[in-house]
Amino acid sequence: MWIWIIIALVVIAVGYIQLAPSDPGRWHLDVTADQDKDFAGGAIRVVEVDLAAMDAVIRKSGAKVLSGSVDEGHITYISRTRIAGFPDYVTVQKHGNKLRIFSRLRFGRSDLGVNKRRVEGWLSQL
């Protein structure tokens, strides 16, 4: 009996994680960092790359645009983890001749380096 209750709770939790609405007002914010930083729930990179090229690489990976555009110089994407589909938010903002990239998790406290590896993987494709 208890096993069915636990299974039901897990299914409900995973369903919520995958279907929870994403509020652009909460996630599509300015990236103010001016240097690279790694932390438990994400990573920041400041790089000299073309925004349109970066946008193409990110979209090719399957990430979806939450808000913004290349023309605005500020885009926030939703990228999901492969196994459980946890949403992560990636904001890319043009600042002078550099891009500020802020990738972070939505749920939990640690992403086990997933956001850092994702951003570095995208950058390696440019």
LOZATOR-526572 format. One line per field, with one value per residue: residue in one letter; x, y, z of N, C-alpha, C, O in turn; residue number from 1. Coordinates in steps of 0.02 Angstrom, whole numbers. Last residue first. Example, Ala and Ser with C-alpha at 12.3 -4.5 7.8 and 13.67 -1.06 7.14 Angstrom:
rest = S, A $
n.c1 = 642, 660 $
n.c2 = -112, -284 $
n.c3 = 354, 390 $
ca.c1 = 684, 615 $
ca.c2 = -53, -225 $
ca.c3 = 357, 390 $
c.c1 = 645, 660 $
c.c2 = 2, -165 $
c.c3 = 394, 390 $
o.c1 = 670, 712 $
o.c2 = 57, -166 $
o.c3 = 402, 423 $
nr = 2, 1 $
This chain:
rest = L, Q, S, L, W, G, E, V, R, R, K, N, V, G, L, D, S, R, G, F, R, L, R, S, F, I, R, L, K, N, G, H, K, Q, V, T, V, Y, D, P, F, G, A, I, R, T, R, S, I, Y, T, I, H, G, E, D, V, S, G, S, L, V, K, A, G, S, K, R, I, V, A, D, M, A, A, L, D, V, E, V, V, R, I, A, G, G, A, F, D, K, D, Q, D, A, T, V, D, L, H, W, R, G, P, D, S, P, A, L, Q, I, Y, G, V, A, I, V, V, L, A, I, I, I, W, I, W, M $
n.c1 = 1569, 1564, 1601, 1483, 1409, 1491, 1477, 1340, 1342, 1428, 1351, 1235, 1285, 1340, 1239, 1149, 1072, 946, 783, 737, 807, 980, 1058, 1171, 1210, 1324, 1357, 1465, 1542, 1550, 1412, 1329, 1191, 1148, 1057, 1006, 927, 862, 800, 685, 708, 701, 767, 871, 919, 850, 810, 803, 736, 816, 815, 911, 956, 955, 848, 883, 870, 752, 631, 593, 610, 649, 716, 843, 901, 1018, 985, 980, 1120, 1167, 1097, 1147, 1280, 1261, 1206, 1312, 1481, 1589, 1678, 1598, 1569, 1461, 1404, 1302, 1223, 1212, 1338, 1438, 1563, 1592, 1677, 1619, 1517, 1339, 1210, 1086, 914, 796, 684, 623, 510, 446, 417, 379, 322, 223, 261, 284, 391, 355, 232, 278, 357, 254, 171, 262, 285, 158, 142, 243, 193, 75, 127, 194, 94, 41 $
n.c2 = 1350, 1241, 1283, 1340, 1224, 1175, 1275, 1257, 1125, 1133, 1222, 1146, 1032, 1028, 991, 1083, 1114, 1142, 1147, 1216, 1291, 1336, 1439, 1539, 1678, 1766, 1905, 1943, 2095, 2223, 2274, 2141, 2037, 1894, 1755, 1642, 1496, 1386, 1219, 1096, 921, 798, 685, 676, 803, 960, 1094, 1268, 1413, 1573, 1743, 1873, 2019, 2096, 2115, 2029, 1906, 1921, 1874, 1719, 1583, 1473, 1312, 1197, 1114, 1146, 1246, 1354, 1370, 1400, 1520, 1603, 1616, 1688, 1805, 1852, 1802, 1822, 1836, 1812, 1758, 1649, 1568, 1432, 1338, 1304, 1324, 1414, 1507, 1643, 1771, 1942, 2029, 2017, 2048, 2020, 2056, 1919, 1818, 1763, 1836, 1869, 1746, 1605, 1452, 1324, 1150, 1028, 965, 972, 903, 774, 746, 744, 639, 532, 531, 499, 370, 301, 312, 239, 116, 83, 65, -60 $
n.c3 = -1534, -1454, -1330, -1283, -1252, -1148, -1054, -1025, -972, -862, -782, -762, -690, -563, -477, -441, -286, -240, -321, -477, -572, -602, -729, -814, -896, -987, -1077, -1208, -1267, -1310, -1218, -1184, -1208, -1117, -1082, -962, -935, -817, -818, -767, -779, -844, -804, -909, -958, -909, -1024, -1032, -1083, -1100, -1135, -1207, -1277, -1390, -1471, -1574, -1510, -1373, -1242, -1159, -1179, -1307, -1268, -1319, -1411, -1469, -1556, -1468, -1446, -1574, -1600, -1498, -1539, -1657, -1604, -1522, -1531, -1388, -1261, -1100, -946, -861, -716, -659, -524, -390, -333, -454, -538, -645, -737, -723, -706, -687, -720, -827, -801, -820, -832, -717, -678, -793, -853, -767, -814, -735, -728, -787, -724, -589, -589, -623, -512, -414, -459, -451, -313, -265, -320, -251, -120, -134, -166, -48, 44, 0 $
ca.c1 = 1576, 1539, 1650, 1539, 1387, 1479, 1543, 1364, 1300, 1446, 1419, 1232, 1252, 1382, 1294, 1137, 1133, 1001, 838, 719, 745, 926, 1043, 1133, 1193, 1282, 1353, 1402, 1541, 1571, 1469, 1354, 1246, 1139, 1114, 998, 990, 853, 853, 699, 708, 668, 705, 836, 902, 897, 791, 838, 723, 795, 814, 868, 942, 1019, 847, 878, 937, 771, 686, 581, 559, 652, 661, 818, 833, 1021, 999, 918, 1074, 1192, 1089, 1076, 1265, 1292, 1167, 1248, 1425, 1561, 1674, 1639, 1573, 1518, 1404, 1366, 1230, 1153, 1304, 1407, 1528, 1579, 1653, 1671, 1568, 1407, 1253, 1144, 980, 824, 714, 684, 555, 461, 472, 363, 383, 231, 255, 229, 392, 419, 235, 230, 389, 311, 145, 231, 341, 189, 96, 245, 258, 72, 84, 233, 136, 0 $
ca.c2 = 1413, 1233, 1243, 1384, 1271, 1136, 1263, 1320, 1142, 1091, 1239, 1210, 1025, 1052, 944, 1052, 1098, 1184, 1118, 1176, 1317, 1289, 1420, 1477, 1658, 1706, 1881, 1913, 2031, 2172, 2296, 2197, 2073, 1966, 1779, 1710, 1523, 1448, 1266, 1157, 980, 856, 701, 619, 747, 906, 1042, 1208, 1358, 1508, 1692, 1815, 1991, 2085, 2150, 2101, 1928, 1906, 1911, 1790, 1605, 1542, 1353, 1247, 1098, 1098, 1180, 1327, 1354, 1341, 1462, 1588, 1583, 1621, 1766, 1832, 1833, 1782, 1875, 1790, 1821, 1656, 1630, 1461, 1364, 1299, 1259, 1406, 1443, 1620, 1702, 1891, 2048, 1993, 2102, 1985, 2077, 1977, 1858, 1732, 1809, 1922, 1787, 1676, 1492, 1381, 1214, 1068, 971, 999, 974, 809, 751, 790, 707, 550, 543, 563, 424, 307, 343, 309, 150, 90, 125, 0 $
ca.c3 = -1572, -1522, -1367, -1303, -1304, -1209, -1083, -1054, -1029, -919, -803, -798, -755, -618, -487, -506, -324, -217, -285, -419, -542, -591, -660, -817, -828, -988, -1008, -1187, -1232, -1358, -1258, -1145, -1239, -1126, -1120, -988, -961, -853, -799, -805, -736, -874, -769, -880, -1002, -899, -977, -1053, -1038, -1126, -1082, -1216, -1211, -1357, -1406, -1587, -1531, -1441, -1272, -1172, -1132, -1285, -1293, -1272, -1389, -1413, -1584, -1495, -1390, -1539, -1644, -1501, -1475, -1660, -1652, -1493, -1565, -1444, -1322, -1157, -982, -904, -755, -680, -592, -432, -326, -389, -530, -577, -730, -725, -755, -673, -698, -800, -823, -785, -885, -744, -626, -745, -879, -768, -807, -779, -691, -812, -796, -611, -572, -665, -578, -409, -451, -516, -360, -247, -339, -324, -137, -113, -215, -110, 49, 0 $
c.c1 = 1647, 1547, 1628, 1591, 1444, 1455, 1538, 1433, 1327, 1405, 1439, 1301, 1252, 1350, 1337, 1192, 1114, 1066, 891, 782, 728, 864, 983, 1122, 1146, 1272, 1302, 1409, 1470, 1572, 1487, 1418, 1264, 1201, 1101, 1063, 975, 921, 843, 757, 723, 663, 668, 768, 858, 873, 844, 823, 758, 777, 783, 872, 891, 1013, 914, 877, 936, 842, 701, 642, 541, 594, 667, 764, 804, 952, 1000, 927, 1009, 1144, 1111, 1064, 1191, 1276, 1195, 1208, 1358, 1501, 1653, 1630, 1623, 1513, 1468, 1354, 1299, 1161, 1246, 1365, 1498, 1542, 1643, 1640, 1627, 1456, 1325, 1196, 1034, 891, 740, 719, 622, 509, 493, 422, 365, 295, 265, 221, 338, 419, 299, 230, 342, 345, 201, 204, 313, 246, 126, 201, 263, 137, 77, 192, 175, 43 $
c.c2 = 1421, 1295, 1232, 1346, 1313, 1179, 1220, 1310, 1205, 1108, 1199, 1232, 1091, 1049, 963, 1003, 1064, 1173, 1168, 1147, 1281, 1324, 1373, 1452, 1597, 1683, 1824, 1892, 2007, 2102, 2243, 2221, 2133, 1998, 1852, 1731, 1591, 1476, 1328, 1196, 1042, 916, 761, 639, 695, 845, 988, 1155, 1297, 1462, 1629, 1769, 1935, 2052, 2145, 2142, 2004, 1929, 1889, 1820, 1677, 1556, 1423, 1289, 1147, 1079, 1126, 1257, 1324, 1321, 1398, 1525, 1561, 1582, 1694, 1788, 1807, 1820, 1828, 1838, 1808, 1724, 1630, 1525, 1391, 1326, 1251, 1343, 1441, 1553, 1684, 1822, 2000, 2017, 2082, 2039, 2035, 1996, 1924, 1774, 1787, 1900, 1843, 1716, 1565, 1420, 1272, 1136, 1018, 1010, 1006, 884, 788, 800, 758, 621, 565, 581, 493, 365, 352, 345, 224, 128, 137, 63 $
c.c3 = -1598, -1565, -1440, -1344, -1329, -1267, -1146, -1087, -1064, -981, -865, -823, -794, -687, -548, -524, -389, -256, -266, -387, -477, -564, -657, -746, -833, -916, -1009, -1114, -1220, -1326, -1309, -1179, -1196, -1155, -1136, -1021, -991, -872, -843, -775, -777, -829, -799, -851, -970, -938, -970, -1001, -1069, -1068, -1111, -1155, -1221, -1289, -1370, -1523, -1542, -1454, -1343, -1205, -1147, -1238, -1266, -1306, -1340, -1388, -1530, -1524, -1416, -1483, -1609, -1543, -1474, -1596, -1657, -1540, -1537, -1472, -1379, -1216, -1038, -940, -797, -719, -606, -502, -374, -390, -460, -580, -657, -716, -757, -726, -685, -783, -789, -815, -856, -797, -655, -691, -831, -794, -817, -763, -739, -778, -823, -687, -599, -652, -627, -477, -450, -513, -427, -294, -323, -347, -213, -131, -197, -162, -15, 0 $
o.c1 = 1663, 1534, 1669, 1621, 1453, 1479, 1578, 1444, 1336, 1432, 1464, 1307, 1268, 1383, 1367, 1193, 1069, 1109, 883, 828, 708, 868, 942, 1169, 1088, 1321, 1245, 1460, 1422, 1600, 1444, 1472, 1221, 1257, 1050, 1116, 937, 967, 818, 761, 769, 620, 611, 717, 811, 813, 879, 823, 742, 800, 730, 926, 834, 1058, 929, 904, 982, 871, 668, 698, 482, 536, 687, 768, 746, 945, 986, 884, 985, 1129, 1078, 1025, 1176, 1260, 1157, 1179, 1349, 1473, 1695, 1581, 1682, 1458, 1522, 1302, 1348, 1111, 1233, 1356, 1529, 1496, 1681, 1584, 1678, 1437, 1368, 1222, 1028, 921, 710, 780, 673, 545, 551, 474, 340, 319, 311, 179, 347, 445, 298, 229, 365, 359, 196, 213, 339, 255, 120, 221, 286, 135, 73, 220, 188, 31 $
o.c2 = 1471, 1294, 1216, 1375, 1322, 1171, 1229, 1334, 1205, 1107, 1227, 1257, 1091, 1061, 920, 976, 1022, 1216, 1228, 1126, 1311, 1380, 1370, 1444, 1604, 1670, 1833, 1865, 2046, 2055, 2221, 2192, 2170, 1987, 1870, 1725, 1598, 1480, 1323, 1205, 1041, 959, 773, 611, 671, 837, 973, 1169, 1277, 1471, 1631, 1758, 1947, 2056, 2185, 2198, 2039, 1967, 1845, 1795, 1696, 1544, 1433, 1302, 1141, 1032, 1068, 1214, 1275, 1262, 1346, 1482, 1506, 1523, 1646, 1739, 1746, 1864, 1799, 1875, 1796, 1744, 1613, 1535, 1375, 1336, 1195, 1313, 1463, 1545, 1705, 1816, 2014, 2024, 2124, 2073, 2017, 1956, 1977, 1766, 1791, 1940, 1861, 1720, 1585, 1421, 1271, 1176, 1046, 1061, 1060, 924, 828, 857, 810, 659, 612, 639, 539, 404, 404, 401, 266, 168, 194, 109 $
o.c3 = -1630, -1625, -1483, -1389, -1390, -1323, -1193, -1143, -1125, -1037, -914, -878, -854, -737, -580, -580, -391, -258, -275, -421, -429, -538, -703, -707, -853, -881, -1028, -1094, -1223, -1354, -1347, -1170, -1174, -1131, -1165, -991, -1039, -830, -898, -714, -818, -839, -781, -871, -1002, -950, -1018, -941, -1125, -1012, -1143, -1128, -1241, -1248, -1326, -1522, -1522, -1415, -1370, -1197, -1147, -1255, -1209, -1367, -1320, -1348, -1543, -1518, -1389, -1474, -1614, -1523, -1452, -1599, -1662, -1519, -1530, -1439, -1413, -1220, -1026, -961, -773, -750, -572, -537, -397, -443, -412, -620, -614, -690, -788, -785, -673, -828, -731, -852, -865, -807, -620, -662, -829, -760, -869, -707, -780, -799, -878, -711, -628, -699, -667, -496, -482, -560, -457, -312, -363, -391, -236, -156, -242, -200, -34, -39 $
nr = 126, 125, 124, 123, 122, 121, 120, 119, 118, 117, 116, 115, 114, 113, 112, 111, 110, 109, 108, 107, 106, 105, 104, 103, 102, 101, 100, 99, 98, 97, 96, 95, 94, 93, 92, 91, 90, 89, 88, 87, 86, 85, 84, 83, 82, 81, 80, 79, 78, 77, 76, 75, 74, 73, 72, 71, 70, 69, 68, 67, 66, 65, 64, 63, 62, 61, 60, 59, 58, 57, 56, 55, 54, 53, 52, 51, 50, 49, 48, 47, 46, 45, 44, 43, 42, 41, 40, 39, 38, 37, 36, 35, 34, 33, 32, 31, 30, 29, 28, 27, 26, 25, 24, 23, 22, 21, 20, 19, 18, 17, 16, 15, 14, 13, 12, 11, 10, 9, 8, 7, 6, 5, 4, 3, 2, 1 $
